[in-house]
Amino acid sequence: MKIFPAIDIKDKKCVRLVKGDFDKKTEYELSPIEQAGKFKDHGFKNLHIVDLDGALTGEIVNLDIIQDIVGKFNLKVEVGGGIRNSDNIKKYIDAGVEKVILGSAAIKDKNFLKESCKKFQKHIALGLDAKDGYLSVSGWKESSNQLTLDYLKEINDYGVSRLIYTDINRDGMKQSPNFNETMKVAEMSNCPVIISGGVSSIDDIKKAKKLENVEGIIVGKAIYDGDIKLEELVKEDA
């Protein structure tokens, strides 16, 4: 089970949102680079980064910070947030990012996802953010009217290397992930799945470890609020 501590970057700071709501954000004292260093010092190998400025603007905003993190700490980094064209995918890969997460752009334009998987083999991760079974797009502000499992069926053979499944209703709420929906996604998916949204305790990690075709889990708010100690969490990281 790979543990992905999460860093969300907004205005050069580490923040956490509740259900993706920018009006409900908490800013933290450590800068993204300091926070990444802390995770590295504790022995973590993977890192999940979201460029929230990018998610809002559709442009890469924090490439310099992400480049610094990759360069300094030798962590395997996956990055998402407003990545909508090949040029931006290439910029991240050139910066040393292991996986580039496509979300809204891939859902709105399946062909973009297909071409990206061909062009950047093994580097493309797909972020599926769902609410009540339907995919959400544009920073979770709009529903796509597509059922998550229907969409997954359509793109399952495109060559996505990793799937990140988030239940929006659980995000930032620390009420445990939606394991039932995650299991349905993992059973169908041709690539390994990362669980995201709602992790509240080490028990959630232990439960995730028992699921088939689940590669890892993203932990955010529970770390920052002190509900999960990094010393405990890193023991589950393998």
Backbone as numpy.savetxt, mean C-alpha at the origin, in Angstrom:
# Nx Ny Nz CAx CAy CAz Cx Cy Cz
5.68 -14.19 6.20 4.82 -12.99 6.20 5.71 -11.75 6.20
5.56 -10.95 5.16 6.31 -9.68 5.11 5.51 -8.61 5.83
6.18 -7.90 6.73 5.53 -6.79 7.43 5.95 -5.49 6.74
4.95 -4.71 6.35 5.21 -3.42 5.70 4.78 -2.28 6.62
5.71 -1.73 7.41 5.34 -0.50 8.12 5.02 0.57 7.08
4.06 1.43 7.41 3.58 2.40 6.42 4.03 3.82 6.74
4.41 4.52 5.67 4.69 5.96 5.79 3.83 6.67 4.75
2.95 7.54 5.21 2.16 8.39 4.32 2.76 9.78 4.36
3.11 10.31 3.19 3.78 11.62 3.14 2.81 12.69 2.64
2.71 13.75 3.43 1.90 14.92 3.03 2.62 16.16 3.51
2.86 17.08 2.58 3.58 18.33 2.93 4.91 18.02 3.63
5.61 17.01 3.13 6.94 16.60 3.64 6.90 15.98 5.03
5.70 15.73 5.55 5.57 15.17 6.90 4.97 13.77 6.84
5.16 13.01 7.92 4.47 11.73 8.11 3.08 12.02 8.66
2.07 11.49 8.00 0.70 11.69 8.50 -0.05 10.35 8.45
-1.17 10.29 9.15 -2.10 9.17 9.00 -3.49 9.77 8.83
-4.26 9.16 7.94 -5.64 9.60 7.71 -6.59 8.55 8.29
-7.82 8.95 8.51 -8.88 8.02 8.88 -9.79 7.84 7.67
-9.89 6.61 7.19 -10.69 6.29 6.00 -10.35 7.20 4.81
-9.08 7.57 4.71 -8.63 8.38 3.57 -9.10 9.82 3.58
-9.61 10.29 4.73 -10.16 11.64 4.81 -9.05 12.64 5.18
-8.77 13.56 4.25 -7.69 14.54 4.49 -8.04 15.52 5.60
-9.31 15.63 5.93 -9.71 16.51 7.04 -9.52 15.83 8.40
-9.25 14.52 8.35 -9.04 13.77 9.61 -7.63 13.20 9.60
-6.66 14.10 9.60 -5.28 13.62 9.54 -4.54 13.94 10.82
-3.63 13.06 11.17 -2.73 13.27 12.30 -1.32 13.41 11.76
-0.63 14.46 12.18 0.78 14.63 11.78 1.66 14.10 12.91
2.78 13.50 12.50 3.71 12.94 13.50 5.03 13.69 13.47
5.73 13.60 14.59 6.93 14.44 14.77 8.08 14.07 13.83
8.32 12.78 13.67 9.46 12.37 12.86 9.21 12.65 11.38
10.24 13.05 10.68 10.12 13.24 9.22 10.04 11.85 8.58
9.58 11.76 7.32 9.52 10.45 6.65 10.88 9.74 6.63
11.97 10.50 6.45 13.29 9.87 6.39 13.68 9.35 7.78
13.42 10.13 8.82 13.72 9.68 10.19 12.89 8.44 10.54
11.63 8.46 10.12 10.74 7.33 10.41 11.22 6.07 9.71
11.63 6.21 8.45 12.16 5.06 7.69 13.41 4.51 8.38
14.26 5.42 8.88 15.47 5.01 9.60 15.14 4.22 10.86
14.10 4.64 11.54 13.65 3.96 12.76 13.20 2.53 12.42
12.44 2.39 11.34 11.99 1.05 10.92 13.19 0.18 10.56
14.14 0.75 9.84 15.35 0.01 9.46 16.13 -0.42 10.71
16.27 0.48 11.65 17.02 0.18 12.89 16.39 -0.97 13.67
15.08 -1.08 13.56 14.39 -2.18 14.27 14.49 -3.50 13.52
14.98 -3.44 12.27 15.20 -4.69 11.54 14.18 -5.01 10.46
13.28 -4.05 10.17 12.32 -4.29 9.08 13.03 -4.24 7.73
12.50 -5.02 6.78 13.13 -5.12 5.45 12.29 -4.47 4.36
10.99 -4.29 4.64 10.05 -3.76 3.64 9.40 -2.48 4.15
8.94 -1.67 3.20 8.31 -0.40 3.57 7.24 -0.05 2.54
6.10 0.40 3.05 4.98 0.83 2.19 4.88 2.35 2.30
5.03 3.03 1.17 4.97 4.50 1.17 3.82 4.97 0.27
3.05 5.92 0.77 2.04 6.58 -0.06 2.36 8.06 -0.14
2.47 8.54 -1.35 2.66 9.98 -1.60 1.26 10.60 -1.68
0.79 11.11 -0.54 -0.58 11.66 -0.50 -0.70 12.93 -1.35
0.40 13.69 -1.44 0.39 14.86 -2.33 0.20 14.39 -3.77
0.86 13.30 -4.12 0.72 12.72 -5.46 -0.69 12.22 -5.72
-1.28 11.60 -4.69 -2.65 11.09 -4.83 -3.62 12.23 -5.12
-3.36 13.39 -4.52 -4.25 14.54 -4.71 -4.03 15.23 -6.06
-2.78 15.25 -6.52 -2.45 16.05 -7.72 -2.28 15.22 -8.99
-2.02 13.91 -8.83 -1.75 13.09 -10.01 -0.34 13.27 -10.55
0.49 13.95 -9.77 1.91 14.14 -10.15 2.80 13.56 -9.04
4.03 13.22 -9.40 4.99 12.79 -8.38 5.46 14.04 -7.63
5.27 14.06 -6.32 5.61 15.25 -5.53 6.81 15.00 -4.61
6.90 13.79 -4.09 7.91 13.53 -3.04 8.99 12.55 -3.47
9.33 12.58 -4.75 10.35 11.67 -5.28 11.67 11.81 -4.54
12.05 13.06 -4.22 13.35 13.28 -3.54 13.40 12.58 -2.19
12.31 12.66 -1.43 12.26 12.02 -0.12 12.34 10.50 -0.28
11.58 9.98 -1.23 11.53 8.53 -1.44 12.89 8.01 -1.93
13.52 8.79 -2.79 14.87 8.46 -3.28 15.85 8.37 -2.12
15.77 9.34 -1.23 16.63 9.38 -0.03 16.43 8.13 0.83
15.17 7.77 1.03 14.84 6.61 1.87 15.43 5.34 1.25
15.22 5.16 -0.06 15.74 3.96 -0.74 17.26 3.94 -0.69
17.87 5.09 -0.95 19.33 5.18 -1.00 20.00 4.95 0.34
19.41 5.48 1.40 20.06 5.43 2.71 19.88 4.10 3.44
18.72 3.49 3.26 18.36 2.41 4.18 18.27 1.02 3.54
18.42 0.93 2.22 18.41 -0.37 1.56 17.17 -1.19 1.94
16.02 -0.52 1.99 14.76 -1.20 2.26 14.07 -1.53 0.93
13.28 -2.61 0.93 12.47 -2.92 -0.25 11.19 -2.08 -0.15
11.10 -1.11 -1.04 10.03 -0.11 -0.91 8.98 -0.31 -2.00
7.71 -0.25 -1.59 6.61 -0.15 -2.55 5.99 1.24 -2.38
5.67 1.88 -3.52 5.17 3.26 -3.48 3.89 3.39 -4.29
2.93 4.12 -3.72 1.71 4.44 -4.44 1.33 5.89 -4.22
0.34 6.34 -4.98 -0.17 7.71 -4.83 -0.11 8.50 -6.11
-1.19 8.43 -6.89 -1.32 9.30 -8.07 -0.41 8.96 -9.23
-0.03 7.70 -9.37 0.88 7.32 -10.46 0.03 6.97 -11.68
0.09 7.85 -12.69 -0.88 7.74 -13.78 -0.26 7.64 -15.17
1.07 7.53 -15.24 1.69 7.35 -16.56 3.02 6.61 -16.45
3.50 6.13 -17.61 4.73 5.32 -17.66 5.95 6.09 -17.20
6.00 7.37 -17.51 7.16 8.19 -17.11 7.35 8.17 -15.60
6.24 8.31 -14.89 6.34 8.34 -13.43 6.68 6.97 -12.85
6.18 5.91 -13.48 6.57 4.55 -13.05 8.08 4.41 -13.19
8.59 4.84 -14.34 10.03 4.71 -14.63 10.87 5.52 -13.63
10.39 6.71 -13.28 11.13 7.54 -12.31 11.29 6.81 -10.98
10.23 6.17 -10.54 10.30 5.44 -9.27 11.22 4.23 -9.37
11.11 3.49 -10.47 11.96 2.30 -10.64 13.43 2.72 -10.73
13.69 3.80 -11.46 15.06 4.33 -11.55 15.59 4.77 -10.19
14.67 5.19 -9.31 15.07 5.62 -7.96 15.33 4.43 -7.03
15.05 3.21 -7.52 15.34 2.02 -6.73 14.14 1.42 -6.01
12.95 1.93 -6.32 11.73 1.39 -5.71 11.47 -0.02 -6.26
11.11 -0.95 -5.38 10.91 -2.33 -5.82 9.57 -2.51 -6.55
8.50 -1.97 -5.98 7.17 -2.11 -6.58 6.49 -0.75 -6.67
5.91 -0.48 -7.82 5.13 0.74 -8.03 3.66 0.34 -8.03
2.90 0.99 -7.14 1.49 0.63 -6.96 0.60 1.49 -7.85
-0.14 0.84 -8.72 -1.12 1.55 -9.55 -2.50 1.33 -8.94
-3.27 2.41 -8.85 -4.60 2.33 -8.26 -5.66 2.84 -9.21
-6.09 4.09 -8.99 -7.18 4.68 -9.78 -6.94 4.58 -11.28
-5.71 4.89 -11.71 -5.41 4.91 -13.15 -5.61 3.53 -13.76
-5.27 2.48 -13.00 -5.40 1.11 -13.50 -6.86 0.67 -13.53
-7.65 1.18 -12.61 -9.06 0.81 -12.56 -9.84 1.53 -13.66
-9.48 2.79 -13.88 -10.16 3.57 -14.94 -9.72 3.16 -16.33
-8.50 2.64 -16.45 -7.95 2.30 -17.77 -7.18 0.98 -17.66
-7.88 -0.11 -17.93 -7.26 -1.44 -17.79 -6.08 -1.60 -18.73
-6.16 -0.94 -19.87 -5.08 -1.06 -20.85 -3.77 -0.48 -20.31
-3.88 0.60 -19.54 -2.70 1.20 -18.91 -2.05 0.18 -17.97
-2.87 -0.55 -17.23 -2.35 -1.58 -16.33 -1.66 -2.68 -17.12
-2.32 -3.12 -18.18 -1.78 -4.22 -19.00 -0.43 -3.84 -19.60
-0.36 -2.66 -20.19 0.88 -2.19 -20.83 2.00 -2.00 -19.79
1.63 -1.48 -18.63 2.62 -1.25 -17.56 3.21 -2.57 -17.08
2.36 -3.59 -16.95 2.84 -4.91 -16.51 3.81 -5.50 -17.53
3.52 -5.27 -18.81 4.42 -5.77 -19.87 5.76 -5.03 -19.84
5.66 -3.72 -19.73 6.85 -2.86 -19.84 7.75 -2.95 -18.60
7.12 -3.03 -17.45 7.88 -3.03 -16.18 7.62 -4.33 -15.43
8.04 -5.43 -16.03 7.73 -6.74 -15.47 8.26 -6.89 -14.05
7.42 -7.47 -13.21 7.73 -7.75 -11.79 7.81 -6.50 -10.93
7.57 -5.34 -11.50 7.62 -4.10 -10.71 6.24 -3.52 -10.41
5.19 -4.04 -11.05 3.87 -3.41 -10.90 3.03 -4.12 -9.84
2.62 -3.36 -8.85 1.64 -3.82 -7.86 0.32 -3.11 -8.14
-0.76 -3.78 -7.83 -2.09 -3.20 -8.05 -2.75 -2.94 -6.71
-3.18 -1.70 -6.49 -3.89 -1.35 -5.26 -5.39 -1.39 -5.49
-6.06 -2.31 -4.84 -7.52 -2.37 -4.92 -8.09 -1.89 -3.58
-8.75 -0.75 -3.64 -9.33 -0.14 -2.45 -10.85 -0.30 -2.54
-11.41 -1.04 -1.60 -12.83 -1.41 -1.73 -13.65 -0.92 -0.55
-14.90 -0.62 -0.88 -15.87 -0.22 0.14 -17.16 -0.96 -0.16
-17.59 -1.78 0.78 -18.82 -2.58 0.60 -18.79 -3.39 -0.70
-17.61 -3.90 -1.04 -17.49 -4.77 -2.21 -17.19 -4.07 -3.52
-17.32 -2.73 -3.53 -17.07 -1.96 -4.76 -15.74 -1.21 -4.68
-15.07 -1.11 -5.82 -13.80 -0.39 -5.86 -14.02 1.11 -5.77
-13.12 1.77 -5.06 -13.13 3.24 -4.99 -11.90 3.78 -5.70
-12.03 4.99 -6.24 -10.92 5.62 -6.98 -10.76 7.07 -6.55
-9.74 7.71 -7.10 -9.49 9.14 -6.86 -9.39 9.47 -5.37
-8.43 8.81 -4.72 -8.24 9.07 -3.29 -9.47 8.72 -2.47
-10.23 7.72 -2.95 -11.40 7.18 -2.28 -12.59 8.13 -2.28
-12.49 9.16 -3.11 -13.59 10.15 -3.13 -14.76 9.68 -3.98
-14.51 8.74 -4.90 -15.63 8.28 -5.75 -15.62 6.76 -5.89
-16.82 6.21 -6.02 -16.93 4.78 -6.27 -16.86 4.54 -7.77
-16.25 3.43 -8.16 -16.11 3.14 -9.59 -17.31 2.37 -10.13
-18.23 1.97 -9.25 -19.36 1.11 -9.63 -18.92 -0.25 -10.17
-17.67 -0.63 -9.86 -17.18 -1.95 -10.26 -17.01 -2.81 -9.03
-17.55 -4.01 -9.09 -17.32 -4.95 -8.00 -15.86 -5.40 -8.02
-15.25 -5.45 -6.85 -13.83 -5.79 -6.74 -13.52 -7.11 -7.44
-14.31 -8.13 -7.16 -14.01 -9.46 -7.70 -14.23 -9.52 -9.21
-15.20 -8.78 -9.73 -15.41 -8.73 -11.19 -14.20 -8.11 -11.88
-13.72 -7.01 -11.32 -12.55 -6.34 -11.90 -11.34 -7.27 -11.86
-11.15 -7.94 -10.73 -10.00 -8.83 -10.58 -10.03 -9.95 -11.62
-11.21 -10.49 -11.87 -11.35 -11.54 -12.90 -10.84 -11.04 -14.24
-11.19 -9.81 -14.56 -10.84 -9.26 -15.88 -9.33 -9.04 -16.05
-8.64 -8.67 -14.97 -7.22 -8.30 -15.12 -6.26 -9.37 -14.57
-6.82 -10.50 -14.17 -6.03 -11.49 -13.44 -4.83 -12.04 -14.22
-4.91 -12.00 -15.55 -3.82 -12.55 -16.37 -2.88 -11.48 -16.92
-2.98 -10.27 -16.43 -2.17 -9.17 -16.99 -0.69 -9.24 -16.57
-0.42 -9.93 -15.47 0.97 -10.00 -15.02 1.30 -9.09 -13.86
0.28 -8.67 -13.10 0.51 -7.90 -11.87 1.34 -8.76 -10.92
2.34 -8.17 -10.26 3.24 -8.98 -9.43 2.82 -9.02 -7.96
1.95 -8.10 -7.57 1.49 -8.04 -6.17 0.17 -7.30 -6.14
-0.72 -7.73 -5.25 -2.02 -7.05 -5.13 -2.17 -6.56 -3.69
-2.49 -5.29 -3.54 -2.67 -4.72 -2.20 -4.16 -4.43 -2.02
-4.76 -5.16 -1.08 -6.20 -5.04 -0.90 -6.51 -4.27 0.39
-7.21 -3.16 0.24 -7.58 -2.31 1.38 -9.09 -2.23 1.51
-9.59 -2.49 2.70 -11.00 -2.22 2.99 -11.07 -0.82 3.59
-11.65 0.11 2.84 -11.67 1.53 3.24 -12.39 1.73 4.58
-13.44 0.96 4.80 -14.19 1.12 6.05 -13.34 0.81 7.28
-12.27 0.03 7.08 -11.41 -0.34 8.20 -10.19 0.57 8.33
-9.87 1.32 7.27 -8.60 2.05 7.24 -8.51 3.11 8.33
-7.44 3.01 9.12 -7.23 3.99 10.19 -8.15 3.81 11.38
-8.98 2.77 11.34 -9.97 2.57 12.41 -9.49 1.59 13.49
-8.44 0.84 13.16 -7.89 -0.15 14.11 -8.96 -1.12 14.60
-9.78 -1.62 13.65 -10.84 -2.56 14.02 -10.58 -3.94 13.43
-9.34 -4.23 13.09 -8.91 -5.46 12.41 -9.27 -5.40 10.92
-8.43 -6.01 10.08 -8.72 -6.03 8.64 -9.98 -6.83 8.33
-10.49 -6.66 7.12 -11.64 -7.43 6.68 -11.11 -8.75 6.11
-10.93 -9.72 7.00 -10.31 -10.98 6.59 -11.19 -11.77 5.62
-12.51 -11.69 5.79 -13.40 -12.46 4.90 -13.26 -12.03 3.45
-13.32 -10.71 3.23 -13.18 -10.20 1.85 -11.77 -10.46 1.32
-10.78 -10.29 2.20 -9.40 -10.52 1.78 -9.22 -11.96 1.31
-9.82 -12.90 2.00 -9.71 -14.31 1.62 -10.31 -14.56 0.25
-11.43 -13.90 -0.04 -12.05 -14.07 -1.37 -11.12 -13.54 -2.46
-10.52 -12.39 -2.19 -9.59 -11.79 -3.16 -8.36 -12.68 -3.34
-7.80 -13.16 -2.24 -6.59 -13.98 -2.29 -6.83 -15.31 -3.01
-8.02 -15.87 -2.80 -8.36 -17.14 -3.46 -8.42 -16.97 -4.98
-8.90 -15.82 -5.41 -9.06 -15.59 -6.85 -7.77 -15.09 -7.51
-6.97 -14.35 -6.79 -5.84 -13.63 -7.39 -4.74 -14.57 -7.87
-4.21 -14.26 -9.07 -3.07 -15.01 -9.60 -1.75 -14.59 -8.98
-1.75 -13.45 -8.28 -0.51 -12.99 -7.64 -0.74 -12.88 -6.13
0.36 -12.85 -5.36 0.20 -12.77 -3.90 -0.43 -11.45 -3.45
-1.11 -11.52 -2.31 -1.90 -10.39 -1.81 -1.26 -9.82 -0.54
-1.32 -8.50 -0.43 -0.94 -7.79 0.80 -2.22 -7.25 1.43
-2.37 -7.48 2.74 -3.54 -6.98 3.47 -3.27 -5.57 3.96
-4.26 -4.71 3.81 -4.12 -3.32 4.26 -5.42 -2.82 4.86
-5.28 -2.00 5.92 -6.46 -1.36 6.49 -6.96 -2.03 7.75
-6.82 -1.34 8.89 -7.47 -1.78 10.11 -6.65 -2.61 11.07
-5.37 -2.86 10.76 -4.56 -3.68 11.67 -4.50 -3.02 13.05
-4.83 -3.80 14.08 -4.93 -3.21 15.42 -4.06 -3.89 16.46
-3.60 -5.12 16.16 -2.84 -5.86 17.17 -1.99 -6.93 16.52
-1.10 -7.50 17.31 -0.27 -8.61 16.83 -1.16 -9.80 16.45
-2.31 -9.95 17.11 -3.24 -11.04 16.76 -3.67 -10.96 15.30
-3.86 -9.74 14.80 -4.23 -9.58 13.38 -3.13 -10.14 12.47
-1.88 -9.92 12.87 -0.74 -10.42 12.08 -0.73 -11.94 12.09
-0.93 -12.50 13.28 -0.92 -13.96 13.41 -2.04 -14.60 12.58
-3.19 -13.94 12.55 -4.33 -14.44 11.77 -4.02 -14.37 10.27
-3.40 -13.27 9.87 -3.06 -13.09 8.45 -2.09 -14.16 7.97
-1.21 -14.59 8.85 -0.20 -15.60 8.50 -0.82 -16.93 8.08
-2.04 -17.18 8.53 -2.68 -18.46 8.24 -3.40 -18.46 6.89
-3.51 -17.31 6.26 -4.27 -17.22 5.01 -3.43 -17.65 3.81
-4.09 -18.34 2.88 -3.42 -18.77 1.65 -3.20 -17.58 0.71
-2.08 -17.60 0.01 -1.76 -16.60 -1.03 -1.69 -15.17 -0.49
-1.40 -15.04 0.81 -1.19 -13.71 1.39 0.31 -13.56 1.69
0.90 -12.56 1.03 2.35 -12.36 1.10 2.77 -11.51 2.30
1.88 -10.58 2.68 2.28 -9.67 3.75 1.12 -8.83 4.25
1.46 -7.90 5.14 0.44 -7.04 5.75 1.04 -5.66 6.01
0.22 -4.64 5.80 0.66 -3.25 6.01 0.16 -2.78 7.38
1.07 -2.19 8.14 0.70 -1.70 9.48 1.03 -0.21 9.55
0.02 0.60 9.88 0.22 2.04 9.92 -0.12 2.65 11.26
-1.38 3.01 11.41 -1.82 3.79 12.58 -1.51 3.10 13.91
-1.64 1.78 13.93 -1.39 1.04 15.18 0.06 1.19 15.65
0.98 1.37 14.70 2.38 1.63 15.07 2.49 3.04 15.66
1.95 4.01 14.93 2.13 5.41 15.31 1.43 5.75 16.62
0.34 5.07 16.89 -0.39 5.32 18.13 0.14 4.49 19.30
1.12 3.63 19.01 1.74 2.84 20.08 0.98 1.59 20.46
-0.04 1.20 19.68 -0.80 -0.02 20.00 0.02 -1.27 19.73
0.89 -1.19 18.73 1.79 -2.31 18.41 3.21 -1.81 18.58
3.98 -2.52 19.37 5.39 -2.15 19.57 6.23 -2.71 18.43
7.15 -1.90 17.93 7.98 -2.33 16.81 8.79 -3.58 17.16
9.22 -3.69 18.41 10.00 -4.85 18.85 9.19 -6.14 18.71
7.90 -6.04 19.00 7.01 -7.22 18.86 6.77 -7.51 17.39
6.50 -6.44 16.65 6.08 -6.59 15.26 7.18 -7.21 14.40
8.42 -6.79 14.63 9.51 -7.26 13.78 9.74 -8.77 13.95
9.34 -9.33 15.09 9.45 -10.78 15.30 8.57 -11.56 14.34
7.51 -10.92 13.87 6.58 -11.60 12.93 7.04 -11.45 11.49
8.06 -10.65 11.27 8.53 -10.32 9.91 9.49 -11.40 9.43
9.11 -12.07 8.35 10.00 -13.15 7.86 10.09 -13.10 6.35
